[in-house]
Amino acid sequence: QVEIVESGGGLVQPGGSLRLSCTASGSIFSLNTMVWYRQAPGKQRELVAAITDAGRTNYADAVKDRFTISRQNAKNTMYLQMNSLKPEDTAMYYCVVEEVGGDDFWGQGTQVTVSS
């Protein structure tokens, strides 16, 4: 059984920072991509950032130069450092582990609210 747990969300003022964490436990194929998605109320889900097991990264244009994704393979853990947060970053953030040629595993999400 695979479990994905996100943490680190919360309320922050515009211009502030948060660090999200995602830890995967259970039987997961080592070749995988870890992804952060987000979904705001009334909006479609969108990819925020992704990182492969080899460390290649990809970012949405809206977060480039503000967010940094990283991972520790030995711990099956991924991070998202979010700086210069804007109100439009407010959303539920989801961690997903996408196995190469296998299954996708989703977490329950962590809420990020950017407001003064």
C-alpha positions in Angstrom: 0.0 0.0 0.0 1.3 3.4 -1.0 0.7 6.5 1.1 1.4 10.1 0.0 1.5 12.8 2.7 1.8 16.5 2.1 2.6 19.1 4.7 3.7 22.7 5.1 0.7 24.6 3.8 -0.8 27.5 5.6 -1.7 31.2 5.6 1.0 33.6 4.5 1.0 37.3 3.5 1.8 38.4 -0.1 5.5 38.4 -0.6 6.0 35.7 2.0 7.4 32.2 1.7 6.3 28.6 2.4 8.0 25.2 2.0 5.8 22.3 1.1 6.9 18.7 1.8 5.7 15.4 0.3 6.7 12.0 1.6 5.8 8.8 -0.1 5.8 5.5 1.7 5.1 1.9 0.5 6.1 0.1 -2.6 6.9 2.6 -5.3 9.0 2.0 -8.4 12.2 3.9 -8.1 11.9 5.3 -11.6 9.3 8.0 -11.1 8.4 11.7 -11.4 7.2 13.6 -8.5 4.8 16.4 -9.3 3.1 19.3 -7.5 -0.3 20.2 -8.9 -2.7 22.9 -7.5 -6.3 23.7 -7.9 -8.0 26.9 -6.8 -11.8 27.1 -6.3 -13.6 27.3 -9.6 -10.4 26.7 -11.6 -8.9 23.8 -13.4 -6.1 21.8 -11.8 -2.7 22.9 -13.1 0.8 21.5 -12.9 3.0 23.7 -10.7 6.4 21.9 -10.9 7.8 18.4 -11.5 11.0 16.6 -10.8 12.2 13.3 -12.2 14.2 10.7 -10.3 17.2 11.9 -12.2 16.6 15.5 -11.0 15.3 17.1 -14.1 12.8 19.8 -13.3 9.9 21.5 -15.0 8.0 24.6 -13.9 4.8 26.3 -14.8 5.5 29.8 -16.3 3.5 31.4 -13.4 5.9 30.1 -10.8 9.3 30.2 -12.6 11.9 32.1 -10.6 9.8 32.1 -7.5 9.3 28.3 -6.7 12.0 25.7 -6.4 11.3 21.9 -6.5 13.7 19.4 -5.0 13.7 15.8 -3.8 15.6 13.3 -1.7 15.4 9.9 -3.4 16.6 8.0 -0.4 13.8 9.4 1.7 11.1 9.4 -1.1 10.6 13.0 -0.2 9.9 16.0 -2.4 9.9 19.7 -1.5 8.5 22.9 -3.0 10.1 26.1 -1.8 7.7 28.9 -2.6 9.0 32.5 -2.4 7.4 35.9 -3.3 4.0 34.4 -2.9 1.0 36.1 -4.6 -2.7 35.9 -3.8 -3.1 34.0 -7.1 -1.0 31.2 -5.7 -3.8 30.4 -3.3 -5.0 26.9 -3.9 -5.0 23.3 -2.7 -1.6 21.8 -3.5 -1.4 18.1 -4.3 1.6 15.8 -4.5 1.6 13.1 -7.1 4.1 10.3 -7.6 4.0 9.1 -11.2 5.7 5.8 -11.8 7.4 5.3 -15.1 5.1 2.8 -16.9 3.1 2.3 -13.8 0.6 3.9 -11.5 0.0 7.4 -10.2 -0.4 8.0 -6.5 -2.0 11.1 -5.1 -1.9 12.8 -1.7 -4.8 14.4 0.1 -3.5 17.9 -0.5 -2.3 20.8 1.6 -4.0 24.3 1.5 -2.0 27.4 0.7 -3.6 30.7 1.3 -1.9 34.0 0.4 -3.7 36.9 1.9 -3.1 40.1 3.8 
